[in-house]
Every structure is written in C-alpha cells, then in structure tokens.
Amino acid sequence: MAHANASGRYGAVAIALHWVTALAIAGLLALGLIMTEVDDFRLQIALYQWHKSVGLTVLALVVIRIAWRLAHRPPELPAAMTAIQRGVAGATHLALYALLVAMPLSGWVMASASSLPTEYFDWFDVPRLVAVDRGIEDLAGEVHEILAWAMVGLLALHVAAALKHHFIDRDDVLRRMLPGRSPS
C-alpha cells in the first residue's frame, strides 16, 4: 500500500491517522463517561490524567492529520453522489475536524483552570493555557461536554454514511479507508 493517497483510495498514512484517531476518540468518549462515576478518588485522578494525556495526543495527531490532508488530495468521491450528498459529506468532515481540535483545546483550558496539574503520561507537566480559575474551569467543562455529545452525533452520522455507502450504494467509500483493502 502506498503511503500517499491515490485516485481510488487513501494511502497508508491517511488510513493510519484516521483509525488511530478514531480508536482514541472512542476510548476518550467512553473514559469520559466512566471517570466521572468512579468513587475511588485515586483511581479517578489517574483516569482523568490518562484522559487528558490521550486527549493531548489526539490534538497532536489532528494537527498532523490536517497538515497531511492539506498536502495530499483525498480520493475523488463516487460520481453517483449528488451535489447535496457531496456538500453534506464535506460539511460533516469539516465539522469533525473542528471538533477534533476544539474538544482537546476545551479540555486543556478546563485542566489548566483546575488547581490540579496535568502530567502528560507522567513524563512532564503540561503548561497551563490559563490561570487557575473555577469559573473558567466550569465554563470550559460545559463546552467540553457539549462538544463531546456533538462528536457522538457526528460520529454516528459518519459511521451510518459509511455503512450506507458500503451496503446500500455498494461503492468504495468505506473500502478505500480500510487497511489492506482494495477498491473493487
């Protein structure tokens, strides 16, 4: 498989960035729900630190992913797609990218405004973006939660569209993003 995108499929780099980001986001969304319900304070703090570290990793991956996308044209959409479908696909991808940047940034602001430090996988302290401030922490937390639910909705739409293309339209939209697969 080529590293760069080809006319009919994504390259290895785009596929790897897509699936690593997808798995990280799924894990972060699940962990975000779990960590708030844990009664053991030490475990809860550890889960929050993991959530913050993985979230910052996602932010770095998304910056790389956006740079890759700008430098490497994605494969053409199927000719059978209508202008409306193309517009919805483009808007959805743009919204996903916006959320993939905004969610980690809102989390970083929330963590920065908290009195607790953020340690990136116990390797180093993450710099604060804002001063410790309970009001900013609460506002950023509300924004982060709203963005998380928006992400859940957009991901559901994204997955449903991929499955529709695969099982109903029977085109290569899903296959061209699967590792080790060739378009038909």
QUISUL-V938993 format. One record per backbone hydrogen bond with DSSP energy under -1.0 kcal/mol. CO is the residue of the C=O (numbers start at 1). NH is the residue of the N-H. Records with the same first field share a line. If there is no record, write none. Layout:
CO=NH  NH
This chain:
2=12
3=13
9=6
11=15
12=16
13=17
14=18
15=19
16=20
17=21
18=22
19=23
20=24
21=25
22=26
23=27
24=28
25=29
26=30
27=31
28=32
29=33
30=34
31=35
34=37
40=44
41=45
42=46
43=47
44=48
45=49
46=50
47=51
48=52
49=53
50=54
51=55
52=56
53=57
54=58
55=59
56=60
57=61
58=62
59=63
60=64
61=65
62=66
63=67
64=68
65=69
66=70
67=71
68=72
78=81
82=86
83=87
84=88
85=89
86=90
87=91
88=92
89=93
90=94
91=95
92=96
93=97
94=98
95=99
96=100
97=101
98=102
99=103
101=105
102=106
103=107
104=108
105=109
106=110
107=111
108=112
109=113
113=133
118=126
119=121
120=123
124=120
133=137
134=138
135=139
136=140
137=141
138=142
139=143
140=144
141=145
142=146
143=147
144=148
145=149
146=150
147=151
148=152
149=153
150=154
151=155
152=156
153=157
154=158
155=159
156=160
157=161
158=162
159=163
160=164
161=165
162=166
163=167
164=168  169
165=171
172=176
174=177
175=178
176=10
178=181
